[in-house]
Amino acid sequence: MIHKDKFNYLIANLNIPYKTLSRNAHYNSHDGLYSELHVDVFYFYNYNKLMKPYIAYTFKNQKLFVLPEEIIDYISTHPLTKNLFVTDIGFFPYAQYHYIDRKEGCKQNILIYCTKGEGYVIIDQKKTRIRSNTMLIIPKNTPHIYGSNDENPWDIYWIHFSGESDDHLIQNNSTITLIDVPLLTMPFLKVLFDDMFDALSTGPDISNIIYACYSLSYFLAKVLFMPNNKYEARDKKTKYVENSIDFMKNNIDKRLTLNDLTIYNNLSKTQLIDIFKEKTGYSPIDYFLRLKIQKACFNLDFTEMTISEIAEKIGYSDQYYFSRLFKKIMGMAPSDYRRVKKG
């Protein structure tokens, strides 16, 4: 693969005949690359030593597929795909000299999963080293540079994606999202990627595209939202929330206050509320109440306890107060909930 700037460098500075380089070259505006699908190996071999910093070969066993614009326009409005859809997908193994510079950013979000070797990404003049088992997401329209380490080239799976709900998948719309994802412990990610690629490359059948888009949703859900994802590096805020939830579950029969939770975490009330709302969408006490009701539902479904006994199990001596709270959250009284057939 040859980046456009490096392609032009060859023409302008080394007196290499344009027809030598342009023959069979196909420019991909999404990646800024000329793809030498039928590369003239002889010419590039002769110039290899001189141009080593500037040439990126077609990568052996690579995969690459780009959806046509007319299909992208169609799936961007289709009711089953408009929320999240793939536009480009590829795999570059041992991608030596791979280099991308998008001064205006990309119209789509870019997911890169490095499974071997190393690379880097530069955003706002800040360079971040990308090691093996790292996944990153670059938000759309964010100017960036990324590339492979010359001495230890990366293997990368990459996907460009967009959609009406894509903003909700990006932690910060101005910076990259980095996630630690060991392939050995999550091998299904490679299977999902292959499924997406095979579905899209089979042909422009809408059922294939829908399958690929929903596979992407599952792929991102596994990486970004899997409960208790032991593979993801935990930030301090996540740890505060997880520790608080464990504390709540261990004291589900008590009437914990916000003050109890702040003392347990050694945080101010404002700090804890802000962290909880950011990570869960609820305040700490609202979350605790929902844990209590969840426990009450379990007892209503699987025990013969009376409603009064169930209320006491989760810290409420007043059965009627508990019933009002239960209805507020579940939309029906405890007795009605118990009568509903489940499963």
Backbone torsions as a table, in degrees:
resi	resn	phi	psi	omega
1	MET	NA	135.7	-179.7
2	ILE	-122.9	123.4	177.7
3	HIS	-68.6	148.9	-176.5
4	LYS	-53.5	-44.4	-178.2
5	ASP	-62.5	-37.3	-178.9
6	LYS	-76.2	-32.4	174.3
7	PHE	-59.9	-47.0	-179.8
8	ASN	-66.7	-32.7	177.8
9	TYR	-61.5	-42.2	179.2
10	LEU	-60.0	-43.3	-178.0
11	ILE	-66.9	-45.6	-170.8
12	ALA	-78.5	-32.4	-167.8
13	ASN	-113.7	-15.6	-174.6
14	LEU	-116.9	5.7	178.0
15	ASN	57.1	31.2	175.9
16	ILE	-83.6	129.3	-178.1
17	PRO	-55.0	134.1	-179.1
18	TYR	-56.9	-39.5	-176.8
19	LYS	-66.2	-26.1	177.9
20	THR	-63.4	-41.7	-175.6
21	LEU	-90.1	-30.9	-173.5
22	SER	-83.9	-18.9	-178.5
23	ARG	-62.7	125.6	-179.1
24	ASN	68.2	9.3	-179.2
25	ALA	-86.6	133.5	-179.0
26	HIS	-122.8	119.9	-176.9
27	TYR	-85.0	131.1	179.0
28	ASN	-109.1	107.4	-175.8
29	SER	-66.0	-24.6	-179.3
30	HIS	-67.3	-41.9	-175.4
31	ASP	-103.3	-8.4	-177.2
32	GLY	67.4	30.4	-174.9
33	LEU	-120.7	145.5	164.7
34	TYR	-93.2	125.2	-179.2
35	SER	-100.7	115.6	179.4
36	GLU	-88.6	80.9	-175.2
37	LEU	-67.1	-27.5	176.1
38	HIS	-126.6	66.1	-166.5
39	VAL	-67.1	142.0	174.7
40	ASP	-82.2	85.7	-173.2
41	VAL	-58.1	-36.7	-177.0
42	PHE	-59.6	-46.7	-178.0
43	TYR	-65.0	-44.9	-177.9
44	PHE	-69.8	-33.6	178.3
45	TYR	-63.0	-42.1	-179.3
46	ASN	-64.2	-30.8	-177.1
47	TYR	-98.7	3.8	-173.3
48	ASN	-59.7	-50.2	-175.6
49	LYS	-62.0	-41.9	-177.9
50	LEU	-69.7	-38.6	-171.4
51	MET	-106.8	19.3	-174.6
52	LYS	-50.2	-42.6	179.9
53	PRO	-71.1	-11.1	-170.5
54	TYR	-113.8	-12.4	-175.1
55	ILE	-105.6	134.5	170.1
56	ALA	-122.1	115.5	-177.4
57	TYR	-71.9	164.3	165.0
58	THR	-61.1	130.5	-172.1
59	PHE	-86.6	128.5	-177.9
60	LYS	-58.5	133.1	-179.6
61	ASN	66.8	20.9	178.1
62	GLN	-70.3	159.5	173.3
63	LYS	-129.1	143.2	178.4
64	LEU	-158.8	131.2	176.8
65	PHE	-146.7	133.0	179.2
66	VAL	-123.6	127.2	177.9
67	LEU	-72.2	138.7	175.3
68	PRO	-61.9	151.1	-178.1
69	GLU	-57.9	-37.5	-177.7
70	GLU	-65.4	-33.3	177.1
71	ILE	-74.1	-39.2	177.4
72	ILE	-60.8	-42.5	177.6
73	ASP	-60.1	-38.6	-178.8
74	TYR	-69.6	-48.4	-176.1
75	ILE	-73.8	-18.7	177.8
76	SER	-71.3	-11.8	177.9
77	THR	-120.1	-7.2	-179.6
78	HIS	-68.6	134.4	-175.3
79	PRO	-59.6	-26.0	-178.3
80	LEU	-92.9	-9.2	-176.3
81	THR	-128.2	-12.2	-171.2
82	LYS	-64.4	-24.9	-178.3
83	ASN	-74.5	-32.6	-179.3
84	LEU	-159.2	122.7	-178.2
85	PHE	-147.9	154.1	178.7
86	VAL	-87.8	140.4	172.7
87	THR	-114.9	-33.5	-179.2
88	ASP	-142.1	149.4	179.0
89	ILE	-153.1	143.8	-179.4
90	GLY	-166.5	167.9	176.0
91	PHE	-137.9	123.1	178.8
92	PHE	-118.1	102.1	177.4
93	PRO	-85.1	142.9	179.3
94	TYR	42.4	60.4	-170.4
95	ALA	-85.8	68.0	-177.6
96	GLN	-66.1	133.4	-179.9
97	TYR	67.5	14.4	174.2
98	HIS	-63.0	130.1	-174.6
99	TYR	-153.4	130.0	178.3
100	ILE	-131.2	133.8	176.8
101	ASP	-132.1	108.9	178.6
102	ARG	-115.8	99.4	-176.1
103	LYS	-69.1	-25.0	178.8
104	GLU	-103.7	3.8	-175.8
105	GLY	79.0	-170.0	-179.0
106	CYS	-121.1	148.2	-179.8
107	LYS	-67.5	-22.2	179.9
108	GLN	-111.2	162.5	168.5
109	ASN	-71.9	147.2	-178.1
110	ILE	-118.9	120.4	174.1
111	LEU	-102.4	128.1	176.6
112	ILE	-126.4	127.2	179.1
113	TYR	-118.1	107.5	179.9
114	CYS	-88.4	116.2	-177.6
115	THR	-105.4	-16.3	176.1
116	LYS	-148.0	158.0	175.3
117	GLY	70.0	-158.8	-177.0
118	GLU	-143.9	161.2	174.3
119	GLY	-157.3	-161.3	-178.9
120	TYR	-155.2	160.6	172.8
121	VAL	-137.0	140.3	179.5
122	ILE	-121.7	122.0	175.6
123	ILE	-135.8	132.1	-177.1
124	ASP	53.1	40.5	177.4
125	GLN	65.1	12.3	176.2
126	LYS	-103.7	123.6	-177.6
127	LYS	-97.2	127.5	179.4
128	THR	-117.2	128.1	179.1
129	ARG	-77.5	132.3	179.7
130	ILE	-110.9	115.1	-178.5
131	ARG	-100.3	173.7	175.2
132	SER	-57.4	146.5	179.8
133	ASN	69.0	30.0	177.1
134	THR	-119.0	134.7	173.7
135	MET	-113.4	137.1	176.6
136	LEU	-131.6	151.6	175.4
137	ILE	-125.7	122.8	177.4
138	ILE	-100.3	120.4	-178.2
139	PRO	-63.0	149.6	178.7
140	LYS	-60.3	151.0	177.4
141	ASN	63.3	19.7	177.6
142	THR	-102.6	114.6	177.9
143	PRO	-56.0	138.3	-175.4
144	HIS	-159.8	161.9	170.3
145	ILE	-132.9	138.1	169.1
146	TYR	-146.6	158.0	-178.4
147	GLY	-168.3	170.5	-178.5
148	SER	-89.3	152.4	172.8
149	ASN	-72.0	127.0	-176.0
150	ASP	-61.3	-37.8	-175.3
151	GLU	-86.8	-25.5	-179.0
152	ASN	-136.0	71.2	-171.5
153	PRO	-60.4	145.9	-178.4
154	TRP	-85.0	155.2	162.5
155	ASP	-101.6	124.6	-179.4
156	ILE	-132.4	136.3	164.3
157	TYR	-95.9	134.2	-178.5
158	TRP	-139.1	147.9	-178.7
159	ILE	-141.5	132.9	168.0
160	HIS	-98.5	130.7	-179.0
161	PHE	-140.8	156.9	-179.4
162	SER	-149.7	-173.7	178.6
163	GLY	140.6	166.9	-176.8
164	GLU	-67.0	-25.1	-178.2
165	SER	-104.8	8.7	-173.3
166	ASP	-65.5	-29.3	179.4
167	ASP	-60.0	-29.0	-177.7
168	HIS	-76.3	-11.2	-179.9
169	LEU	-93.7	-10.8	-176.3
170	ILE	-102.8	124.1	-176.2
171	GLN	-65.1	-38.9	-179.9
172	ASN	-143.6	118.8	-172.5
173	ASN	-74.2	5.1	178.1
174	SER	-121.3	-4.5	179.6
175	THR	-134.5	167.6	-179.2
176	ILE	-78.2	153.7	172.6
177	THR	-103.2	124.4	179.6
178	LEU	-113.8	132.6	-178.2
179	ILE	-136.8	136.0	176.3
180	ASP	-85.9	116.2	-175.5
181	VAL	-135.2	88.4	179.1
182	PRO	-65.7	122.9	-177.4
183	LEU	-64.6	-34.5	-177.8
184	LEU	-62.8	-30.8	-178.8
185	THR	-95.5	-10.5	178.1
186	MET	-134.4	59.1	-175.9
187	PRO	-65.6	-19.5	-179.3
188	PHE	-65.0	-19.6	178.2
189	LEU	-63.7	-40.1	177.6
190	LYS	-65.7	-39.6	178.2
191	VAL	-62.2	-43.9	178.7
192	LEU	-62.8	-41.3	178.4
193	PHE	-61.7	-47.9	179.9
194	ASP	-60.8	-37.3	177.3
195	ASP	-61.8	-44.8	179.4
196	MET	-62.3	-47.2	-177.6
197	PHE	-63.2	-46.3	-178.5
198	ASP	-62.8	-40.5	-179.7
199	ALA	-63.7	-44.3	-177.5
200	LEU	-71.0	-38.6	-175.0
201	SER	-81.7	-9.8	178.8
202	THR	-67.1	-35.8	-179.3
203	GLY	158.1	165.5	-174.6
204	PRO	-80.0	45.8	177.1
205	ASP	-84.8	128.9	-176.2
206	ILE	-59.9	-32.2	178.9
207	SER	-65.2	-37.0	176.5
208	ASN	-64.0	-41.8	-178.2
209	ILE	-68.5	-41.6	177.7
210	ILE	-60.7	-43.0	178.9
211	TYR	-60.0	-44.3	-179.2
212	ALA	-63.9	-40.2	-178.5
213	CYS	-67.2	-40.0	178.0
214	TYR	-73.0	-29.2	173.5
215	SER	-65.3	-38.1	176.2
216	LEU	-63.3	-41.6	178.2
217	SER	-59.1	-43.9	179.3
218	TYR	-66.6	-41.2	178.2
219	PHE	-56.8	-50.1	-178.7
220	LEU	-68.7	-36.8	177.9
221	ALA	-61.8	-41.7	179.2
222	LYS	-62.1	-40.2	-175.2
223	VAL	-81.2	-42.8	-171.2
224	LEU	-93.3	-30.2	-168.9
225	PHE	-127.2	6.0	-178.0
226	MET	-60.4	124.9	-178.6
227	PRO	-57.4	135.9	178.1
228	ASN	51.1	45.2	180.0
229	ASN	-67.9	100.5	-175.6
230	LYS	-72.2	-10.1	-179.1
231	TYR	-87.1	-18.3	-177.0
232	GLU	-86.8	135.9	176.7
233	ALA	-64.2	129.8	-176.5
234	ARG	-89.5	130.8	171.6
235	ASP	-88.5	171.8	-175.7
236	LYS	-63.7	-38.9	-178.4
237	LYS	-62.7	-43.2	179.2
238	THR	-62.3	-40.1	179.6
239	LYS	-64.3	-40.8	177.4
240	TYR	-59.7	-44.1	-178.8
241	VAL	-65.9	-47.3	-178.7
242	GLU	-63.2	-41.5	178.6
243	ASN	-64.6	-39.4	179.5
244	SER	-65.2	-41.8	-179.5
245	ILE	-65.1	-41.2	175.9
246	ASP	-60.2	-42.0	178.8
247	PHE	-62.8	-41.8	178.2
248	MET	-62.7	-46.4	-177.7
249	LYS	-64.2	-35.2	178.8
250	ASN	-74.6	-12.4	-179.8
251	ASN	-127.8	36.8	-174.7
252	ILE	-65.7	-21.3	-179.0
253	ASP	-90.2	4.7	-177.6
254	LYS	-111.1	167.8	177.6
255	ARG	-103.0	73.6	-179.1
256	LEU	-65.5	146.0	176.2
257	THR	-109.5	167.9	176.7
258	LEU	-60.2	-34.6	179.0
259	ASN	-64.0	-39.0	177.5
260	ASP	-59.9	-42.3	-177.1
261	LEU	-71.7	-37.0	179.4
262	THR	-69.6	-37.8	176.6
263	ILE	-64.0	-41.2	-179.7
264	TYR	-62.6	-36.6	-177.8
265	ASN	-95.3	-8.0	-176.3
266	ASN	58.0	45.9	177.9
267	LEU	-127.3	161.7	173.4
268	SER	-77.5	163.6	179.3
269	LYS	-61.3	-43.0	180.0
270	THR	-62.4	-43.7	179.9
271	GLN	-60.9	-47.0	-176.8
272	LEU	-66.9	-41.0	178.9
273	ILE	-63.0	-45.8	-179.5
274	ASP	-62.1	-43.0	-179.8
275	ILE	-64.4	-44.6	-178.4
276	PHE	-64.3	-43.3	-179.6
277	LYS	-65.8	-36.5	178.6
278	GLU	-65.8	-42.0	-173.0
279	LYS	-90.0	-28.5	-174.7
280	THR	-121.3	-20.7	-175.5
281	GLY	89.2	-3.1	-179.7
282	TYR	-124.8	156.9	169.1
283	SER	-73.1	162.6	-179.1
284	PRO	-57.2	-43.5	-178.0
285	ILE	-69.7	-40.2	176.2
286	ASP	-60.0	-40.4	179.2
287	TYR	-64.8	-42.3	-179.8
288	PHE	-62.4	-41.3	178.5
289	LEU	-61.7	-38.4	-180.0
290	ARG	-71.1	-32.3	172.6
291	LEU	-63.8	-40.7	179.0
292	LYS	-62.3	-45.2	-179.6
293	ILE	-67.3	-35.2	175.6
294	GLN	-60.8	-42.4	177.2
295	LYS	-66.0	-38.1	178.5
296	ALA	-64.4	-40.7	178.2
297	CYS	-60.3	-42.0	178.5
298	PHE	-59.1	-45.7	-178.4
299	ASN	-68.7	-34.3	176.4
300	LEU	-66.9	-34.9	-177.7
301	ASP	-80.1	-35.5	-167.5
302	PHE	-121.5	6.0	176.8
303	THR	-131.8	169.5	177.1
304	GLU	-101.6	11.9	-179.1
305	MET	-60.9	148.2	175.4
306	THR	-73.0	164.9	179.5
307	ILE	-63.7	-35.6	177.3
308	SER	-63.6	-43.5	179.0
309	GLU	-65.3	-39.1	179.3
310	ILE	-65.2	-39.9	178.4
311	ALA	-60.6	-43.9	179.9
312	GLU	-65.7	-32.4	179.7
313	LYS	-62.2	-26.1	-179.3
314	ILE	-112.3	18.8	169.3
315	GLY	95.0	16.4	179.9
316	TYR	-118.0	116.1	178.3
317	SER	-82.6	-20.4	-179.7
318	ASP	-95.9	105.6	-177.6
319	GLN	-59.9	-35.8	-176.0
320	TYR	-73.8	-35.7	175.3
321	TYR	-64.5	-43.5	178.5
322	PHE	-60.3	-42.3	-178.4
323	SER	-63.6	-39.5	178.4
324	ARG	-66.0	-41.9	178.6
325	LEU	-64.8	-42.8	179.5
326	PHE	-59.9	-45.2	-178.6
327	LYS	-66.7	-36.7	179.4
328	LYS	-60.7	-38.3	-176.6
329	ILE	-89.0	-42.3	-174.1
330	MET	-94.5	-13.5	177.8
331	GLY	84.2	5.2	177.9
332	MET	-157.0	159.9	179.5
333	ALA	-70.1	155.8	178.5
334	PRO	-55.0	-40.3	-179.0
335	SER	-65.7	-38.8	178.0
336	ASP	-67.4	-40.5	178.9
337	TYR	-60.7	-41.0	-177.9
338	ARG	-65.0	-29.7	-177.5
339	ARG	-81.3	-17.6	-179.3
340	VAL	-68.7	130.4	177.3
341	LYS	-74.5	129.5	-177.2
342	LYS	-107.3	153.7	174.0
343	GLY	81.2	NA	NA
